Amino acid sequence: MGLFSSRTSQNGDTLLRDGLQAHERNDAVKAIELLEKALKVLPSNDRDKLFQAYLFLGVNYKRVNNLQAAYNMYKKAAELVNGYENIAEVHNAFGKICYLLNKQDEAVRNYMIALNAAIRYTTSEQFDVIGGNLFHHLGHALADFDNALPHDFKVLIPEYKKSIMGQPNRYNQGAISAYINIAMDYWKANR
């Protein structure tokens, strides 16, 4: 039995490594195939490798526009995550998918988790950048679902969605500070 589990673990390690390499090459279909296979053979107690597989499956399912599958993978990754940097990363990605799936409350909750993790592992200079990015996304999750959102902001939504999908877009960067301000006010009141 020891020999078999060693082979299974090594096979899982190889599949995970190859899946991550496919991810790096932007070969989402191959990455999904390999990472799904890795999940079937990785030991159930290897939380770090399972976390990686789920996280990068989420990224690659998003790349092929399978948002529900990405959501499911990020949810599993969030259950396995350790370390503030990983917490911030997975909950930022999870927040974007929730936003795209019109799950406003979940998007807001995930961005808040990401922000609270980011503040714990970054210097103040790093937080200005990482936190600014998270505040921007949180601002969209807070404002974009409001029926009273001004027209000038409503027209940004399709371009913002393209930007978080990694697609070419015409998102107005000038609006970022308004979204950051909305999010900072909410974060200060709710952290």
C-alpha distance (Angstrom), angle and dihedral (degrees) to the residues before:
residue distance angle dihedral
M1 . . .
G2 3.82 . .
L3 3.79 90.9 .
F4 3.81 92.5 50.5
S5 3.81 94.7 50.0
S6 3.78 90.3 48.1
R7 3.83 89.9 54.0
T8 3.80 91.2 46.0
S9 3.79 91.8 49.9
Q10 3.81 92.5 46.8
N11 3.82 90.3 48.4
G12 3.81 88.8 50.4
D13 3.80 90.4 49.0
T14 3.81 91.0 50.4
L15 3.79 92.9 47.5
L16 3.82 90.9 47.7
R17 3.81 92.0 48.9
D18 3.80 92.3 47.1
G19 3.81 90.8 46.0
L20 3.80 91.2 52.1
Q21 3.81 89.9 48.6
A22 3.81 90.1 52.0
H23 3.81 87.5 50.1
E24 3.82 90.3 52.7
R25 3.83 89.2 51.8
N26 3.84 88.8 51.6
D27 3.81 89.6 -117.7
A28 3.80 95.0 142.9
V29 3.80 96.6 172.4
K30 3.82 93.0 53.0
A31 3.81 91.6 42.6
I32 3.80 90.7 53.6
E33 3.80 92.1 48.0
L34 3.81 93.7 50.2
L35 3.80 96.9 40.5
E36 3.82 92.1 48.9
K37 3.82 88.6 52.4
A38 3.80 90.3 47.6
L39 3.80 90.8 54.7
K40 3.79 89.9 57.1
V41 3.81 93.6 57.1
L42 3.81 106.8 27.5
P43 3.81 112.1 107.0
S44 3.80 111.1 -97.8
N45 3.81 90.6 -129.0
D46 3.82 95.2 56.0
R47 3.79 95.0 94.7
D48 3.82 95.6 169.6
K49 3.81 94.8 55.7
L50 3.79 92.4 41.5
F51 3.81 88.5 50.6
Q52 3.81 90.9 52.9
A53 3.80 92.2 47.9
Y54 3.80 93.4 49.7
L55 3.81 94.1 43.2
F56 3.80 94.6 51.0
L57 3.79 92.2 41.4
G58 3.80 85.8 57.4
V59 3.78 91.6 51.3
N60 3.79 92.8 48.2
Y61 3.78 95.9 44.1
K62 3.81 86.2 53.7
R63 3.81 89.0 51.0
V64 3.82 90.4 57.1
N65 3.83 90.4 44.1
N66 3.82 95.5 -112.4
L67 3.80 93.1 137.1
Q68 3.80 96.8 169.0
A69 3.82 91.3 54.4
A70 3.82 89.3 46.8
Y71 3.80 89.0 51.1
N72 3.82 90.9 51.8
M73 3.82 92.1 49.1
Y74 3.81 94.2 47.9
K75 3.79 89.9 48.6
K76 3.81 90.2 55.6
A77 3.81 92.0 43.8
A78 3.81 89.9 52.1
E79 3.81 89.5 55.6
L80 3.82 91.2 55.1
V81 3.80 101.7 37.9
N82 3.81 123.2 126.1
G83 3.78 129.2 -178.2
Y84 3.79 128.5 37.6
E85 3.81 95.3 -102.4
N86 3.82 92.0 53.7
I87 3.80 90.3 43.7
A88 3.80 90.4 54.6
E89 3.80 92.2 46.1
V90 3.79 98.1 49.0
H91 3.81 95.2 41.8
N92 3.81 91.8 48.4
A93 3.82 89.7 53.0
F94 3.81 91.0 42.7
G95 3.81 90.4 50.5
K96 3.81 91.2 54.5
I97 3.80 92.4 50.9
C98 3.81 91.3 47.4
Y99 3.81 89.1 50.7
L100 3.81 91.3 50.6
L101 3.82 90.1 49.0
N102 3.84 90.6 50.7
K103 3.81 92.2 -113.4
Q104 3.78 95.2 140.5
D105 3.82 99.2 170.3
E106 3.80 91.9 49.5
A107 3.80 92.0 46.2
V108 3.81 91.0 52.2
R109 3.82 92.1 45.8
N110 3.82 92.0 50.3
Y111 3.80 93.9 48.1
M112 3.81 90.0 49.4
I113 3.82 90.2 52.5
A114 3.81 89.8 48.3
L115 3.80 92.4 49.8
N116 3.79 93.7 47.7
A117 3.81 90.0 50.0
A118 3.81 93.8 45.2
I119 3.77 92.9 54.1
R120 3.82 88.6 56.8
Y121 3.81 99.3 54.4
T122 3.80 103.6 32.3
T123 3.77 134.4 77.4
S124 3.79 115.5 -122.3
E125 3.82 89.7 -100.3
Q126 3.81 91.7 51.1
F127 3.79 90.9 45.9
D128 3.80 90.4 54.7
V129 3.82 87.7 63.9
I130 3.82 102.3 32.2
G131 3.79 94.0 36.9
G132 3.80 91.3 45.9
N133 3.80 89.6 55.5
L134 3.81 92.0 47.5
F135 3.81 92.3 46.0
H136 3.81 89.4 51.3
H137 3.81 91.8 54.8
L138 3.80 92.7 42.2
G139 3.81 88.7 52.2
H140 3.79 90.3 56.6
A141 3.81 91.2 48.0
L142 3.80 90.2 51.4
A143 3.81 99.4 42.7
D144 3.79 109.7 28.5
F145 3.80 95.7 68.3
D146 3.81 92.9 54.6
N147 3.80 112.4 107.0
A148 3.81 88.8 -148.7
L149 3.81 92.0 59.3
P150 3.83 107.5 134.4
H151 3.81 115.9 -106.4
D152 3.82 92.3 -115.3
F153 3.80 88.2 62.3
K154 3.82 96.2 40.0
V155 3.80 90.4 60.9
L156 3.81 89.1 56.5
I157 3.80 93.8 60.8
P158 3.83 99.6 80.3
E159 3.80 91.2 46.7
Y160 3.81 91.7 46.1
K161 3.81 89.6 52.0
K162 3.80 89.7 51.9
S163 3.80 89.8 50.3
I164 3.80 93.8 53.8
M165 3.79 89.9 46.8
G166 3.82 88.8 55.0
Q167 3.79 92.3 -115.3
P168 3.80 127.4 137.9
N169 3.79 107.9 -85.6
R170 3.77 146.6 166.4
Y171 3.77 96.8 -135.1
N172 3.81 111.0 164.8
Q173 3.81 104.3 -121.0
G174 3.79 88.6 -165.0
A175 3.81 90.0 74.7
I176 3.80 94.1 60.0
S177 3.81 95.3 88.7
A178 3.82 91.9 54.1
Y179 3.81 90.5 53.3
I180 3.81 91.5 45.7
N181 3.81 90.4 52.9
I182 3.82 91.9 50.9
A183 3.79 90.4 50.1
M184 3.80 96.1 44.9
D185 3.79 91.3 53.4
Y186 3.81 90.3 50.1
W187 3.82 93.1 45.1
K188 3.81 93.1 50.1
A189 3.80 90.4 51.2
N190 3.81 95.9 44.3
R191 3.76 110.4 31.4
